[in-house]
Amino acid sequence: MASRPTIADLAKAANVSVATVDRVLNGRHRVREDTAKRVYEAANAIGFHAVSLLRQRVLEGLPVYKLGFILRKPEQYFYQAFAREIELAVQNSQSMRGIVQIEFCDSQIPSDLAAALRDVGSRNQAVAMASPDYPALTVAVEELKGKGIPVFSMLSDFASGIREGYVGLNNRKVGRTAAWLISKMAKQPGKVAVFVGSHRFHGHELREIGFRSYFRENAPDFEVLDTLVNLETSQITHEATLDLLHRHPDLVGFYVAGGGMEGAISALREEELRGKYIVAVNELTPESRAALADDVVALAVATPLQHLCRELVRLMVSAIENGPASAPGQTFLPFEMFVPENI
């Protein structure tokens, strides 16, 4: 069995002397910030036993910031994973000591969303939220901005032009990618459909626009049906999928542009239609992974949550320290694509 790394091993990995590592560990003499960080990073890399103590030493002189996050649907695997990645991103930040507050607001009532934003904003120095876009929410963002509290949108944009920044995918490209896959995999042209959670989700709207524009420009022989709204619930998606399949025997595929894909998957399994339709969904979860493995689903487009959370925390800290940006920004992250052969 390999022995655990020693101080000498850590010194070698960090390219510093053993005395320097000792000073960082025990705080006897001040060490340059970049040197201390290098020792800490090396300790993480080699699995040094006192890495938590090193982290404490490195972060002692850093500012403390309170960051608030508002997510949706706490029962969903995706948002549970999102919350974990937020906590890790704050914990691993080397520019501050973060105090993180994560709240869940499943309501789509504008006043509830605005109240949640005001509440979290009143207790934090910067806030990030995943939400539909409503005028009431824009008013709340304006109020917080007036108090010096920057607000960021995640996954789906809202309060465009007022909020500090958007961090997520280029949703128009996501929609076009789903359409490209269906058009290329279909044996012959036919009808296709798209589900959105709500037309108030800016991200879903952009995915629908991208989906339709691709077929209009590149595969006009396909017919895109009227958009289906599923409120991101599995039950509604299940029932709507069954109705869609029965009403359109010439359907070749569909795209679930937001949540609720579990309902579409269960409907296809119930009807024993594995492999008959080309189905694209969003996010890799245990349900979508199993559906990919069984050829129920052809594509899952996934958000790189770790990358998103690290970039979001960096931007939030920058906004706290440097004030609002001269112009509201957008940060587009590369999305991940999963098919049956690469899960």
N, C-alpha and C positions, 0 to 999 in steps of 0.2 A: 504494500500500500504506500503511495507517495506521501511524503511528509508535507506538512503545510508550509507555505512560503515564510521565510524568515525576513528580518529587517535587512539583511544583506541582499537577499533576493529582490526585495522592494527597491533598495538603493540602486541596484543594477538595472532594474526595469525602468526606473525613473531617470537614470543617468545622473544621479547625484551621489554624494557621499553618505555613508552610514550616519555620520554626525548630523547631516542635514535632515535625514529622516527622523532622527531622535528629537531634533528641535521642533519639527512639525508635530510629532506625536505628543510631546510633553509641554510644548509652548514655553520653553525656557528662554529662547531668544527669538526675536522677530525674524521671519523668513519672507522673502519676496512673494507677493501674491501669486505670480505665475509659477513660481517654483513649488509652492504649496499645492496648487491645483495639479501640477504635473505629478506630484507624489500621490495625490488622491486618485487621479485617473489611473495611474499605474497600479495602485492597490486594488482598484476595482477590476482591472484587467487580469491580475494574477490571483485574485481571490484571497488577498491578505486578510487575516483574522480581525484586525483592528480597523477595518475600513470605516465603520460607523464613527469611531473616535476621530479618525482623520477628517471625515466630512464635517464633524462638529468644529474642529480646529479651523478648517478652511473657510467655513461660513460665519465664523464668529464676528467678523467685521463687516458683514454684508447687511444691507437694509432689509427690513421686514415689510412685506407687502401683503395686503389682503386681496385675494382674487375670487370673484364669484362666478359661478357657472349655472345656467338653467338648461336642463335637458328635458326630454319627453319620455313618456312610456317606460317607467322604471322596471316593468315586468319583462321587457324585451331584452334579449341577449345582447343586441347591438348597443343599446344605451348603457347596459351594465358594463360592457367592455369599454365603452367611451369614458365612463366615470373612472374606471381603473386607470386608463391611460392619462387622464387629466391629473389624477393624484400623483402618478409616477413622474409626469413632466414637471409638475411643481416641485416635487421632492428632489428631483435631479437637477434642477436649475442651479447653475453655478454663478448667477449674477444677483441672487437674492435668497432670503429665507422666506418662503411663501406660506401663508395661511390660506388654505383652500376651503371654500364653501360650495357644495354641490347641491342644488335643489332640483326637484322634478315637478314639472307642471304639464299635466296631460290634457288640460282643457284647451279647447279652441275658441273659447269665448274671449273676445278682444279685451274686455275689462279685466278678466282673470289674468291674462298674459301681461297686461300693463301693470297690474297690481304686483304680480310676482317680480317683474323687472324693477319696479320702484323699491320693493322690499329688499331684494338682494343688493341693489345699487346703494341703498342707504347704509349698508354694513360693509361695503367693500370699496376698494380704490379703483377697480376696473371690473367690468362685467362682460361675459360672453353668453350668448343665448342661441338656442336652436328653436325656431318658431316660424309660423306663417306670418305673412305681412299684412298688418292692419293699420289704419290711420291712428287708432288709439295707442298702438305701440310706438308709432313715430313720435307722437306727442310726449310719451314717457322718455324716449331716447333724447329728445330735445331738452327736456327738464334736467335729466342727468348730465347731459353735456354742459348745460349752463352752470352746473355745480362742480364742473371739472372732473366728472367721472366718465371715462371713455367706455363706449359700448361696442362690442364686436358681434357680428352675426356669424353663425357656424352652419355649415351644410347647406342652408337655404337662406338667401339674403332677405333683409327687411330694412326699412328706413334708409333706403339707398340715398346717398348724398348727404346724410346727416350722421349716421353711425360712423364710428372710427374706421372700421375695416371689415371686410368679409374674408373668411378663411374656409376653403372647401374646394370642391371640384368645379371644373368648367362644365356645368350641367348641360349646356347645349351640345357639347361634344359627347357627353355620356349618352344622350338620346340618339344622336346620329350613329354612335357605335352600335347600340342595340338594333337600330334599323338596318345597318350594314350587315350585321350577323344574320338577321332573319332573312333578308333578301338574298344573301349568298347561300344560305343553307336550304332554302325552300326548293323543292323539286320542280315546282311550277308556281307562277304567280297566283295569288288569291287574296283573301281578306286578312287584314292584320288589325290588332287592337292595342290600346294603351290605357293603363290604369294610372290615375293620379290620386294622391291622398285628398287634395283640395286644390282648387284653383288659386287659393290664397298662398299656397307654398310657391314662392318664386322659383325655387330649384326645380320643382315638379313641372311648373309651367314651361321652363326653359328646356327640360328634357322632352316634354311633349312637342315643343316647337322644333327641336332638333330631329326628333323621330319623324315628324311629318315632313319636314323640309328635305330630309334625305330621300324619302320615297318619292316626293314630288320631283326632285331633281335627277335622281339616279335610277329609280325603279317605278316608273309611272304605271306599269301594268298591275301593280298591287293596289288594293283599295283599303285606305285607312278608315276604319269605322269611327263613329262618334266616340269621344273620350268618355271613359267610365270613371266615376268618382267613388272611391272605396273608404274614405275617411281613415285610411291606414289601419283598418280592422280586419282580422282574419275571417270573421263570420260573413261580413258583407262581401269580401273578396271571394269567398267560397261560393256563395249563392250567385254572385254576378258571373263568376267563371262558368258555372254549370249552365246558366241561362245563355251565356255567350256561345258556348259549344253547341247547345241544342238549337239555337236560332240561326246559326251560321255554319252549315255543314261544309262550306268551302273555306272555312278559316284555316290559315296555315301557321299562324303564330301570334304571340302577344308579348307585351312588355309591361311589367309591374314597376312603374317609375318611382314608387315610394315604398312605404311599409305595407304590411298585409299580405306579403307573398305566401305566407304559410297557408292561407286560405286557398290560393290558386293551386298550390302543390297538393293539398289534401283533396281538392276537387278532381284533379287529374288522376290521383291514385284511386279515388273512389270509383271513377269511371273506367279504370284500367286502361288509360290512354298513354302509357309511357312511350315516349319516342314519336308519338303521332304529331305533336305540335312543337314548334321551335319557340321556346320560352326563355325570356331574359328577365332577370330580377336584380335587385340591388342588395349588396352586402353579403359577405360570406359568414353564415351562421351554421350551427349544427343542422338546421332544417334544410338550408340551401345546399350545404355540402352533401347531405344524404341524397337530395334530389338530383344533384349533379352526378353522383355516383350511380344512380339508378336510371340515368338518361331521361328523367322527368323534366329537368331544366338543362338548357344548353349553355347559358352564360350567366355568371354572377359578376356584376361590376362592384368593386369594393373600394371603400374609402380607406386610405392609409392612416389609421387613427393615431399611431405613434408619431408619425411625421406631422400630422395636423396639430396634435396637442403641443408638441415641442415648439412649433412655429407660432401657434396662438399665444402660448405663455410668453415667448420672446417679444411678440408684438405688444402684449398687454403691459409688460414691464417697461418697454420702450415708451409707451404712451404715458405711463405714470411718471417716468423720469424726465421726459423731454416735452411733455405737453402734446396737444393734438397735432396731427399731421396737417400740412398745408392743404391737402386734398384727401378726401376719404379714399381708401385703397381697396384693392382686391388681391387676394393671394390664392392663385389656382395651384392645386397640388396634382401630381400625376396619379391617375386612378389605376387600380389593379384589376386585372381581368382573369377570372377563373372559369375554366371549361372542364368537362369530365376528365380529360387527360392530364391536368396539372394540379389537381387537388391533392 
